[in-house]
Amino acid sequence: MPSSSSYYFGDFTYPFQNPDLPWDARVDDLVSRLTLEEIQLQMARGGQWAYSTPAPAIPRLGIGPYVWNSNCHRGDQQVAENATAFPQSIGLAASFSPQVLFDVGTAASIETRGKHNDFVRRGVYATHTGASCFSPVINVARDPRWGRVQETYGEDPYMSGELAANFLRGLHGDHPRFVRVTGGCLHVDAYSGPDNVPVRRFSFNANAKEDLHMTFLPGFKRCVQAGTFSFMCSYNSINGVPACANKKILTDVLRQDWKFRGYVVSDEGAIEYLLTDHKYVTSMVDAAAAGVQAGCNLELSDNLVQPAYLSIVDAVKQGKLNESLVRERVKPLFYTRMRLGQFDPPENNPFSRLNSSVVETPEHQAKAVEVAAKSFVLLKNLNNALPLVPSKYSHVAVIGPMADEYDQIFGNLPPIQDRSFSKTPLEGLQDVFKYIHFNRVCKARSKCVSYNATLARDTIKDKELIIAIFGTGQLVEKEANDRHDTNMPGKQQELLQDIMNNKGGAKLVLILMNAGPLNVTFADESSKVDAILECFFPGQATGEAIKKVITNEGGKWSPAGRLPTTWYKYADQIPPMVNYSMQGRTYRYLTSDPLYPFGYGLSYSTFVYSSLKLKTPAIEARQNLSVSISVQNTGLVIQCYIKWTDQTLPVPIQQLAYFNRVHLKAKQTLVHSMTISWERWAFWQDGEWAIKAGSMVLACGGQQPNQKKKVPSNVISTQFKILSSMTFDDSL
């Protein structure tokens, strides 16, 4: 049996093996040779475990097995034999850097492909060993309590789409013919909680009308523009129709409007849930028919012996599916495998030469440290408490439930790690301070159902510096595990307040490791907490990156991350989880003041923005805006927001129009040029997209304009005029 790295035999037997033919001709030839029973098996075996993967071989055509389901969000996830573990996605988003996402996508795909090639050579076709990544997750993080906030790129749909596009570019590589691995965006569409609180995601219906187009769909459209190979449909229903049976989205929007030519895969078990949870159909045959007709090409089943798509043949026999449609639905699967090089001479495909030696290279380890440090957000720095000068502190206490929990620093669905590549926060700090007093004082780790007050006070007694490391971890928030509120878990707040009240004259630095925002208003407002550093889930470089950032090692590690989500100040600012209206949610629609606004973040230096210039102050409706701004200082993030002067329109209060992270030498001034797409000022009204003539405000700098909680940098505003109004459809 030929390996799935290549099915090319030199002198080809069938046209689909001829690399000189166009892709479509090869795919059409291959599919024409398949029986309906063979197609059924290919579409039913999307993963994940023994009964669901691999898609079986077709020996008579020289086609080997293939494993579809892999995850590469920030490293080759959940597969044995090690992988570089970059920060969880929400931390990557906090970098506000498209380049960071490209770099991580590149490294993750190199390792994924190298390991995949070795697995195939060894005949291993277990789950998560393929070269098709169900990544990235770009659902909008509209609710801080959702357990999967950590897997997203935050709350802004434009930023999510741009970061996804660069991540996909890194995954695919730059070869003109072949792709290193294939990427796919998750989860189409309005899916942003609940998972289990207050109801289960398997039967939940998200009512989203205008917001579907203004908030939930734009990121996925950007994925199509970036060349995504796949989408995954979500568990929930959208406006009464389950996502994986939603023809309006999977066919009308994706394929007809956006010209998407790839495949749609169901979330695990979602096709079966059409019957068991949504009660949308009355049999597995009907479930298969509904999924295929809607546009779902591949089933990722819940490891059933008889998954729904093994009823495709019966659905055809019963007249519920047309065989020609089934044949069309399987074509994107083989097109994807061809683009991976499986049917071309391996010597023509540079990615076929990768192997497991590319895993955890020194370059990838260094990149993991760099990216982790870029993901950190400095939330508070009273009297320039940070960076620390280690020689000033002889007696240091490290305390808190996230200080030394190796398995909690990675976030949900982590890459499998050789322990030797990783450092916990405590281990990183032990490289800096000669004497550290540390005790575990919380019961049930980060859940902290109770704590030993006597031991806690003994730990911090007579110390000069206390580093308190608190947060959540997968024990508190992850897929299928929502939070009921945004409070610190269990008794963590009581423990932290106990530390604050008994610290004496010690400096207190609070390090947070979480995904969804936490209510730390009390710590932000108290003079007893000198600094707060948000680190999310930094992965293998956790300890090393924390060490470098809090000491600004070599003067090169000043934090410049920015919050990709709004941190609400009060619980009553957050609408119910099941309410899918965006009103009152995220910075785009929030009318009250948050604790920390979207885009917020401090640094060890200040930034100066000047000379905001427009190439022309008046543009046509669908004309891009050319802008330049002068920036000065080191390691800063540029944020530009637009605001409609006519607030009677159905538009956000304001929204991000451009962002980037740039690096300058100290006191260096750079003129940064940028293009703001006309799509930023389009809005959905009366069933179509519209642009309204009139004045717009553009504000650029280091934060949102007019935010109450400010950072030490300025914002420059100007106006431009849109000269004409128009309406248009959503086609690409």
C-alpha positions in Angstrom: 0.0 0.0 0.0 1.5 3.4 -0.9 1.8 5.9 1.9 -0.6 8.7 2.2 2.2 11.1 1.7 2.1 10.3 -2.0 0.0 8.0 -4.2 2.1 8.7 -7.3 3.7 5.6 -9.0 5.8 7.2 -11.8 3.8 6.1 -14.8 0.2 7.0 -13.8 -2.6 4.5 -14.3 -5.5 7.0 -14.0 -5.9 10.6 -15.0 -6.3 11.6 -11.3 -2.6 10.5 -10.8 -1.4 12.8 -13.6 0.2 15.9 -12.1 0.0 17.8 -15.4 -3.8 17.9 -15.4 -5.7 20.7 -13.7 -6.9 20.0 -10.1 -10.6 19.9 -11.0 -10.0 17.4 -13.8 -8.1 15.1 -11.5 -10.7 15.4 -8.8 -13.5 14.7 -11.2 -11.8 11.7 -12.5 -11.1 10.2 -9.1 -14.6 10.7 -7.8 -16.1 9.3 -11.0 -14.3 6.0 -10.2 -15.7 5.7 -6.7 -18.7 3.7 -5.8 -21.4 5.3 -3.6 -20.5 3.0 -0.8 -16.8 4.2 -1.0 -17.9 7.8 -1.0 -20.1 7.2 2.1 -17.1 5.8 4.0 -15.0 8.8 3.0 -17.6 11.3 4.2 -18.4 9.4 7.4 -14.8 9.0 8.8 -13.8 12.6 9.7 -12.5 11.4 13.1 -12.0 11.4 16.1 -11.4 8.0 17.7 -11.3 4.3 16.6 -14.7 4.0 15.0 -14.5 7.4 13.3 -11.0 7.5 11.8 -9.2 7.2 9.5 -11.0 7.6 6.2 -10.3 4.1 4.9 -8.0 3.2 2.0 -9.3 2.4 -1.4 -6.8 -0.2 -2.5 -8.1 -0.8 -6.0 -7.2 2.8 -6.9 -4.0 3.0 -4.9 -5.6 5.4 -2.3 -4.4 5.1 1.2 -6.1 6.0 4.5 -6.2 9.5 5.8 -6.7 11.1 9.2 -8.7 14.3 8.9 -8.9 15.7 12.4 -5.8 17.5 13.8 -5.7 20.7 15.9 -2.9 23.2 15.4 -4.3 26.3 17.2 -0.9 27.0 18.9 1.1 23.9 18.2 0.4 20.3 17.1 -2.3 19.5 19.7 -3.3 16.3 21.5 -0.9 14.0 19.6 1.9 12.0 21.1 5.6 12.6 20.6 5.9 16.2 21.7 5.2 19.6 20.1 6.2 23.2 20.8 3.4 24.6 23.0 2.8 28.3 22.1 0.4 30.4 24.1 -3.3 29.7 24.0 -5.1 31.6 21.3 -6.5 34.4 23.4 -2.9 35.2 24.4 -1.8 35.2 20.8 -4.6 37.8 20.1 -3.3 39.9 23.0 -0.1 40.5 21.0 -2.2 42.6 18.6 0.3 41.3 16.0 -0.6 39.7 12.7 3.1 38.7 12.4 2.9 36.7 15.6 0.0 34.7 14.3 1.9 34.1 11.1 5.0 32.9 13.0 3.0 30.6 15.2 1.1 29.2 12.3 4.3 28.6 10.4 6.0 26.8 13.3 2.9 24.7 14.2 2.4 23.6 10.6 6.1 22.6 10.2 5.9 20.4 13.2 2.5 19.0 12.3 3.5 18.1 8.8 6.8 16.6 9.9 5.2 14.4 12.5 2.4 13.5 10.0 4.9 12.4 7.4 6.6 10.1 10.0 3.3 8.7 11.2 2.4 7.7 7.6 5.8 6.2 7.0 5.2 4.0 10.1 1.7 3.2 9.1 0.1 5.1 12.1 -3.3 6.5 11.4 -4.5 7.3 14.9 -6.5 10.4 15.8 -4.7 13.8 15.5 -2.0 12.4 13.2 -3.2 14.1 10.0 -2.1 17.2 8.1 -5.5 18.9 8.1 -5.8 21.4 11.0 -9.2 22.2 12.4 -7.8 25.6 13.3 -8.1 28.5 14.0 -11.1 29.1 16.2 -12.5 32.6 15.4 -15.8 32.7 17.2 -16.4 36.2 18.7 -15.8 36.2 22.5 -19.0 38.0 23.2 -19.4 36.7 26.8 -16.6 36.5 29.4 -18.1 33.5 31.1 -18.0 31.3 28.0 -15.5 28.4 28.7 -14.0 28.7 25.2 -13.0 32.3 25.3 -9.4 31.0 25.5 -9.6 29.4 22.1 -10.7 32.6 20.3 -9.0 35.8 19.1 -11.1 38.0 21.3 -14.2 40.1 20.9 -13.6 42.1 17.7 -14.8 40.4 14.5 -12.4 42.4 12.3 -9.4 41.6 14.4 -10.3 38.0 14.6 -10.5 37.8 10.8 -7.2 39.5 10.3 -5.4 37.3 12.8 -7.0 34.2 11.3 -5.9 35.2 7.8 -2.3 35.5 8.9 -2.5 32.3 10.9 -3.8 30.5 7.8 -1.1 32.0 5.7 1.5 30.5 8.1 -0.2 27.1 8.2 -0.4 26.8 4.4 3.1 28.0 3.5 4.1 29.8 0.4 4.6 27.1 -2.2 2.8 27.9 -5.4 1.3 24.3 -5.7 1.3 22.5 -2.4 0.3 23.4 1.1 2.2 22.4 4.2 -1.0 21.6 6.2 -4.5 22.8 5.5 -6.2 25.2 7.8 -9.9 25.5 8.6 -11.9 28.1 10.6 -14.2 27.1 13.5 -17.1 27.2 14.2 -19.7 28.4 11.6 -21.5 30.4 12.9 -23.2 32.3 15.8 -21.5 30.1 18.5 -20.1 31.9 21.5 -21.7 30.1 24.4 -23.3 28.7 26.3 -21.6 25.4 26.4 -23.2 24.1 29.6 -24.3 27.2 31.6 -27.2 27.8 31.8 -28.1 25.3 29.0 -26.3 22.7 26.8 -24.8 23.8 23.5 -26.1 20.6 21.8 -29.7 22.0 21.7 -29.3 25.7 22.2 -30.7 28.1 19.6 -28.9 31.4 19.0 -31.3 34.1 17.8 -29.1 36.4 15.7 -30.5 38.7 13.0 -28.6 41.8 12.1 -25.8 40.8 14.5 -25.3 37.6 12.4 -24.0 39.8 9.6 -22.4 42.6 11.7 -20.6 40.5 14.2 -20.6 36.7 13.7 -20.1 36.2 9.9 -17.4 38.8 9.0 -14.4 36.8 10.4 -15.5 33.7 8.5 -15.7 35.7 5.3 -12.1 36.8 5.8 -11.1 33.2 6.1 -12.5 32.5 2.7 -10.5 35.5 1.3 -7.4 34.0 3.0 -7.9 30.6 1.3 -9.2 28.5 4.1 -9.6 24.8 3.1 -12.5 24.1 5.5 -15.0 25.3 8.0 -16.5 23.4 11.0 -20.2 23.9 11.7 -21.1 24.4 15.3 -23.3 22.4 17.7 -26.0 25.0 18.3 -28.9 26.1 16.1 -28.9 29.5 14.5 -32.3 31.2 14.1 -34.0 27.9 14.6 -31.9 25.7 12.3 -29.0 23.6 13.5 -25.7 24.9 12.2 -24.7 21.6 10.5 -28.1 21.4 8.7 -28.2 25.2 7.9 -28.3 25.4 4.2 -28.6 29.2 4.3 -25.2 29.5 5.9 -23.3 26.4 4.6 -24.5 26.7 1.0 -26.2 30.1 0.3 -23.6 32.2 2.2 -20.4 30.1 2.1 -20.6 28.7 -1.4 -22.9 31.0 -3.4 -22.1 34.4 -1.9 -18.5 33.9 -0.9 -17.5 31.3 -3.6 -16.0 28.9 -1.0 -14.8 25.7 -2.6 -13.5 23.8 0.4 -15.3 21.4 2.7 -17.4 21.7 5.8 -16.8 19.3 8.7 -19.3 18.8 11.5 -18.3 19.4 15.1 -17.9 16.1 16.9 -21.3 14.4 17.1 -23.2 17.4 15.6 -24.8 15.4 12.9 -26.2 12.8 15.4 -27.4 15.7 17.6 -29.7 16.8 14.8 -31.7 13.7 15.9 -30.9 13.2 19.6 -30.8 16.8 20.9 -32.2 19.3 18.4 -35.0 16.9 17.5 -34.7 18.4 14.0 -35.0 15.0 12.3 -36.6 11.7 13.2 -33.9 9.2 12.0 -30.2 8.9 11.2 -31.1 8.6 7.5 -32.8 12.0 7.8 -29.8 13.4 9.7 -27.4 12.3 7.0 -29.7 13.7 4.3 -30.1 17.1 6.2 -26.3 17.4 6.7 -25.3 16.6 3.1 -28.1 18.7 1.6 -27.1 21.7 3.7 -23.5 21.5 2.7 -21.7 19.5 5.4 -19.1 17.3 3.5 -17.5 15.4 6.3 -18.8 14.0 9.6 -16.8 14.1 12.7 -18.9 11.6 14.7 -19.0 11.0 18.4 -17.1 7.7 17.9 -20.2 5.8 17.0 -20.0 2.4 15.5 -22.6 3.5 13.0 -22.3 7.3 12.5 -25.0 9.2 10.7 -23.2 9.5 7.4 -23.1 5.7 7.1 -26.7 6.2 6.2 -25.9 8.2 3.0 -26.5 5.2 0.7 -29.8 4.5 2.4 -30.8 8.1 2.0 -30.1 7.9 -1.7 -32.0 4.7 -2.0 -35.0 6.3 -0.2 -34.9 9.3 -2.5 -33.9 11.7 0.3 -30.5 12.5 -1.4 -29.4 12.7 -4.9 -26.3 10.7 -5.8 -24.9 13.5 -8.0 -25.1 15.9 -5.0 -23.3 13.3 -2.8 -20.5 13.0 -5.4 -20.1 16.8 -5.5 -19.9 16.9 -1.7 -17.0 14.4 -1.6 -14.9 16.3 -4.2 -13.5 19.0 -1.8 -12.1 16.2 0.4 -10.0 14.8 -2.4 -9.0 18.3 -3.7 -7.7 19.0 -0.2 -5.6 15.8 -0.2 -4.2 16.6 -3.7 -3.1 20.0 -2.5 -1.2 18.3 0.3 0.7 16.5 -2.4 -0.7 13.0 -1.9 -1.1 12.2 -5.6 2.0 14.0 -6.9 5.7 12.9 -7.1 7.0 13.4 -3.6 10.3 14.8 -4.9 8.2 17.8 -6.3 6.8 18.6 -2.9 9.2 20.2 -0.4 6.8 19.5 2.5 7.0 15.7 2.0 10.7 15.8 3.2 9.8 17.2 6.6 10.1 14.8 9.6 9.9 14.8 13.4 13.3 16.4 13.7 11.6 19.8 13.1 9.9 19.5 16.5 11.1 21.7 19.4 14.0 23.1 17.5 16.0 25.8 19.3 14.3 28.3 17.0 10.8 27.2 17.9 11.7 27.2 21.6 13.0 30.7 21.4 9.9 31.7 19.4 7.7 30.3 22.2 9.4 32.6 24.7 9.2 35.6 22.4 5.5 35.1 21.7 4.6 34.4 25.3 6.2 37.6 26.4 4.4 39.5 23.6 1.1 38.1 24.8 1.4 39.6 28.4 -0.7 42.6 29.2 0.4 45.0 32.0 -2.9 46.1 33.7 -1.5 48.1 36.6 1.9 49.4 37.6 1.7 51.7 40.6 4.7 54.0 41.0 6.6 51.9 38.3 6.7 48.9 40.5 7.7 46.8 37.5 10.2 46.0 36.2 11.8 44.4 39.2 15.5 44.7 40.1 16.2 41.2 41.5 19.3 42.3 43.5 17.0 44.5 45.7 15.1 41.5 47.1 16.6 39.0 49.4 13.4 37.6 50.8 10.7 36.7 48.2 7.5 34.8 48.6 5.6 33.2 45.7 2.1 32.2 46.5 -1.1 31.3 44.7 -2.9 28.4 43.0 -1.4 29.0 39.6 2.3 29.3 40.7 3.4 25.8 40.2 0.7 23.9 38.3 2.3 22.5 35.3 -0.8 21.1 33.6 -2.8 24.3 34.1 -0.4 26.7 32.2 -1.4 25.5 28.7 -5.1 26.1 28.4 -7.7 23.8 26.8 -6.7 21.1 24.2 -2.9 21.6 24.7 0.0 20.2 22.7 1.5 17.2 24.5 4.7 18.2 26.1 7.9 16.7 27.2 8.1 18.2 30.7 11.7 19.2 30.1 10.7 21.9 27.7 8.4 23.8 30.1 8.7 26.0 33.1 6.0 26.9 35.5 6.0 30.5 36.9 7.7 29.3 40.1 10.4 27.6 38.2 11.1 30.7 36.1 11.2 32.9 39.2 13.6 30.5 40.9 16.1 31.4 38.2 15.9 35.0 39.3 15.7 35.1 43.0 18.1 33.2 45.2 15.6 32.7 48.1 12.0 32.0 47.4 9.5 30.9 50.1 6.6 28.9 48.4 3.7 26.9 49.8 0.6 25.5 48.2 -2.2 26.9 50.3 -5.3 26.3 48.2 -7.3 23.1 48.4 -8.4 21.7 45.0 -5.7 23.8 43.2 -7.1 26.6 41.1 -10.7 25.9 42.2 -9.4 26.9 45.7 -12.5 25.6 47.5 -10.7 26.6 50.8 -7.2 27.7 51.8 -4.9 27.4 54.8 -4.8 31.0 56.2 -2.1 30.2 58.7 0.2 28.7 56.0 -0.5 31.6 53.7 0.5 34.2 56.3 3.6 32.3 57.2 4.6 32.2 53.6 4.5 36.0 53.2 5.7 36.9 56.6 8.7 39.3 56.7 9.1 39.3 52.9 10.3 42.2 50.8 8.5 41.0 47.6 5.4 38.9 47.2 4.5 37.5 43.8 0.9 36.2 43.9 0.0 34.0 40.9 -3.8 33.5 40.6 -6.2 32.5 37.9 -8.4 29.7 36.5 -6.8 27.0 34.3 -8.8 24.2 32.7 -10.1 23.2 36.0 -12.3 26.3 36.0 -12.8 27.3 32.3 -12.6 25.3 29.2 -14.7 23.7 26.4 -18.0 22.4 27.9 -17.2 24.2 31.2 -18.6 27.7 31.3 -18.3 30.0 34.4 -21.4 31.2 36.3 -19.7 34.6 36.9 -16.4 36.5 36.4 -15.3 36.3 40.0 -12.0 34.8 41.0 -12.6 31.0 41.6 -13.5 29.7 45.0 -11.7 31.4 47.8 -9.1 33.0 45.6 -10.3 36.6 46.3 -10.3 35.9 50.1 -6.8 34.6 49.9 -5.6 37.5 47.9 -7.2 40.0 50.3 -5.6 38.1 53.2 -2.2 38.6 51.5 -3.0 42.3 50.9 -3.9 42.8 54.6 -0.9 40.9 56.0 1.9 41.8 53.6 3.5 44.5 55.7 5.8 46.7 53.7 6.4 44.1 50.9 5.8 44.9 47.3 2.9 42.9 45.9 2.9 41.8 42.3 -0.2 40.0 41.1 0.1 37.7 38.1 -3.1 36.4 36.5 -3.4 33.3 34.3 -6.8 33.0 32.9 -8.7 33.5 29.6 -12.1 35.0 30.3 -11.9 38.3 32.2 -11.8 38.2 36.0 -13.4 40.7 38.4 -10.3 42.1 40.0 -11.7 45.6 40.6 -10.7 45.4 44.3 -7.1 44.7 43.4 -7.0 47.4 40.7 -8.3 50.0 43.1 -6.2 49.1 46.1 -2.8 50.7 46.8 -1.8 47.4 48.4 -1.4 45.8 45.0 1.5 47.4 43.2 1.3 45.7 39.8 -1.0 43.4 37.9 0.2 41.4 34.9 -2.2 39.4 32.8 -0.5 36.3 31.2 -3.4 34.2 29.9 -2.1 30.6 29.3 1.4 31.1 28.0 2.3 27.4 27.3 5.8 25.9 27.6 7.6 29.2 28.0 5.5 30.4 30.9 8.2 30.6 33.5 10.9 31.9 31.2 8.7 34.6 29.7 7.4 35.8 33.1 11.0 36.0 34.4 12.1 38.1 31.4 9.1 40.4 31.4 8.9 41.3 35.2 12.6 42.1 35.2 12.8 43.5 31.6 15.8 41.4 31.1 18.4 43.2 29.1 16.0 46.1 28.6 14.3 44.1 25.8 11.2 42.6 27.4 8.9 45.5 28.1 5.3 44.3 27.9 3.2 45.7 25.1 0.2 43.3 24.9 -3.3 44.7 24.8 -6.6 43.2 26.0 -8.5 41.5 23.2 -11.7 41.5 25.3 -13.4 44.0 27.5 -13.0 43.4 31.3 -16.3 44.4 32.8 -16.4 46.2 36.1 -19.7 45.0 37.4 -21.7 41.8 36.9 -24.8 43.7 35.8 -22.9 45.1 32.8 -23.0 41.6 31.2 -26.3 40.5 29.6 -27.5 36.9 30.0 -25.4 34.4 28.2 -28.3 33.1 26.1 -29.1 36.6 24.8 -27.4 36.8 21.4 -28.1 40.5 20.8 -24.8 42.4 20.8 -26.4 45.4 22.5 -24.4 46.1 25.7 -21.7 43.6 24.7 -18.1 44.2 23.9 -16.5 47.6 23.4 -18.5 48.1 20.2 -21.8 48.3 21.9 -21.0 48.9 25.6 -22.4 52.2 26.9 -21.0 52.0 30.5 -17.4 52.1 31.7 -15.6 48.8 32.1 -12.8 48.0 34.5 -10.3 47.6 31.6 -11.4 48.4 28.0 -10.7 46.5 24.9 -7.2 47.4 23.6 -6.0 48.4 27.1 -2.4 47.7 28.2 0.4 49.5 29.9 4.2 49.3 29.3 7.4 50.4 31.0 7.6 53.4 28.7 5.3 55.9 27.1 4.3 56.3 23.5 3.9 59.4 21.4 1.7 59.6 18.3 1.7 62.6 16.1 0.9 63.9 12.6 -2.1 61.8 11.6 -2.5 62.4 7.9 -5.0 61.3 5.3 -4.1 61.0 1.6 -7.4 62.5 0.8 -10.1 63.6 3.3 -13.0 62.7 1.0 -13.5 59.2 -0.6 -16.1 57.3 -2.5 -18.2 54.7 -0.7 -16.0 51.7 -1.6 -12.7 53.5 -1.7 -10.0 52.5 0.8 -8.6 55.2 3.1 -4.9 55.8 3.0 -3.5 57.0 6.4 -0.1 57.7 7.9 0.9 58.4 11.5 4.1 59.2 13.2 5.0 57.0 16.2 7.8 57.2 18.7 9.3 54.8 21.3 9.7 51.1 21.6 7.5 48.1 21.1 4.1 49.7 20.7 0.7 48.8 19.3 -1.2 51.1 16.9 -4.9 51.1 17.2 -7.3 53.0 14.9 -11.0 53.3 15.4 -13.8 54.7 13.3 -17.0 56.3 14.5 -20.1 57.2 12.6 -21.1 60.8 13.3 -24.7 59.8 12.5 -25.5 57.5 15.5 -29.1 57.0 14.3 -27.7 54.4 11.9 -27.7 50.7 13.0 -24.0 50.7 13.7 -21.7 50.1 16.6 -20.7 53.0 18.9 -17.2 52.7 17.4 -15.1 49.9 16.0 -11.6 48.9 15.3 -10.5 49.8 11.8 -6.7 49.0 11.9 -4.2 47.5 14.3 -0.6 46.5 14.2 2.4 46.0 16.5 5.5 47.8 15.5 9.0 47.8 17.1 11.1 50.9 17.3 14.4 51.7 19.0 14.3 54.0 21.9 13.4 57.6 20.9 13.2 56.5 17.2 10.4 58.0 15.2 8.7 56.1 12.4 6.1 57.2 9.9 3.7 54.3 9.7 1.5 54.0 6.6 -1.7 52.0 6.6 -4.7 51.2 4.5 -8.1 51.1 6.1 -10.6 49.0 4.0 -13.9 50.5 3.0 -15.5 47.4 4.5 -15.0 48.9 7.9 -17.7 51.5 7.5 -20.2 49.2 5.8 -23.2 48.1 7.9 -26.1 45.7 7.6 -29.5 47.3 7.2 -32.8 45.9 5.9 -31.3 42.7 4.6 -28.4 44.1 2.7 -25.1 45.9 3.2 -25.1 49.7 3.1 -22.6 52.6 3.2 -24.0 56.0 4.1 -22.6 59.3 2.8 -21.5 61.6 5.5 -18.7 62.3 8.0 -16.7 59.7 9.9 -14.3 60.1 12.7 -10.9 58.4 12.6 -8.9 58.1 15.9 -5.5 56.5 16.1 -3.1 56.0 19.0 -2.4 53.5 21.7 -5.9 53.0 23.1 -9.6 53.6 22.3 -10.5 57.3 22.0 -12.2 58.8 25.0 -11.8 55.8 27.3 -12.1 56.6 31.0 -9.2 54.4 32.1 -6.3 55.7 30.1 -2.8 54.5 29.3 0.1 57.0 29.1 -0.1 57.5 25.4 -2.1 59.9 23.2 -4.8 59.5 20.6 -5.1 61.7 17.5 -8.4 62.2 15.8 -9.5 63.5 12.4 -12.5 63.3 10.1 -13.0 62.1 6.6 -16.1 62.3 4.4 -17.8 59.5 2.5 -19.1 61.1 -0.7 -21.9 58.7 -1.7 -24.3 56.2 -0.3 -24.9 52.7 -1.7 -26.2 49.3 -1.0 -24.7 45.9 -2.1 -24.8 42.2 -1.4 -22.3 40.0 0.4 -20.8 38.3 -2.6 -17.1 37.9 -3.2 
